[in-house]
Amino acid sequence: MDYISEKDISPQTKSEDHFSESFVIGLFSGAIGVSIAALLALVTNIATNNLFDVSIVTLPPTFAIAGIVLSIVISMIAGVMPATKAAKLDPVESLRRD
């Protein structure tokens, strides 16, 4: 994070850095969410198979991929406003305001 506050870095580079961070956060949070959903589906199906001999939960791969993509898109949208605002700020001035 220290290299972002250096004066020789352009605002575009700062924006790209924020966008890439948003992408990675969205990717990992989507992957974690899909993993938790798959684990819950497995546990639910084991329980219902033992009790009723039927599987009631499925997680198609298209839904898993869509969940990850949606998480990335939401994270990128949420990162647009702070990234553009942060790219325009002077690091010294922003520290003085806090």
LINFEN-V517532 format. One record per backbone hydrogen bond with DSSP energy under -1.0 kcal/mol. NH is the residue of the N-H (numbers start at 0). CO is the residue of the C=O. Records with the same first field share a line. If there is no record, write none. Layout:
NH=CO / CO
This chain:
13=9
14=10
15=11
16=12
17=13
18=14
19=15
20=16
21=17
22=18
23=19
24=20
25=21
26=22
27=23
28=24
29=25
30=26
31=27
32=28
33=29
34=30
35=31
36=32
37=33
38=34
39=35
40=36
41=37
42=38
43=39
44=40
45=41
46=42
47=43
48=44
49=45
50=46
51=47
63=59
64=60
65=61
66=62
67=63
68=64
69=65
70=66
71=67
72=68
73=69
74=70
75=71
76=72
77=73
78=74
82=78
83=79
84=80
85=81
86=82
93=89
94=90
95=91
96=92
97=93
